[in-house]
Structure formats: structure tokens, C-alpha cells
Amino acid sequence: MLETKSRASKRQRRSREQWQALLARFESAGLSVAAFCAGELISEASFYRWRGLLASSGAGHELAPASAFVDLGAMASGVREARLELRLDLGGGVVLHLVRG
């Protein structure tokens, strides 16, 4: 008698890079999400989850070169009494929050 594998053992764990490549293939495939997921043997829930995660983390966007610099002093010069609040999401759950008030 042949044993059937459980559904959990058939799952494939993909890295962030593999999901990025998979989502890039979807963009060029011209298929519906349901058709693409069926062809790739992935659940639609996983597809939507990873698409949301990668979109919110800015995946696929190029980082500015290290030489890029924004001088906030020039933006706020002469307005010392005004409140200035800066919030930067650095990714990975790290947020830099600066307040001058």
C-alpha cells in the first residue's frame, strides 16, 4: 500500500528573493491570480501575503546611492519656533523618529 504525503510535507519554503522572482513572473504572465497560482502550485493566500509584504517593504525599489543627502537644515532655516517631526521607516521593523519642537 502506498502512503500519501500530507499536505504540509508538500509545501515549499521560498526565500524573499524567490518570491520577488515569482511575483515578477506573474507581472509578465498576463494571467489572473488564480490561474497563475494554480500553475505555480502556490496558494492564493500566500501570493497575496507575499505581494503585500514585499510592496510594503519597498522590495524591488532601488536604494538611493550612499552619496545622496537631504539637508533638512535648509528646509527649516529661519523657522526655529515651528515643530519639525521626521519619521523614517528603515525596514525590518526599525523606525527612526526625530522631533524638534
Secondary structure, DSSP 8 states (H G I E B T S, - for coil): ------HHHH-----HHHHHHHHHHHHHH---HHHHHHHHT--HHHHHHHHHHHHHTTTT-----TT----HHHHHTT-TTS-EEEEEEEETTEEEEEEE-
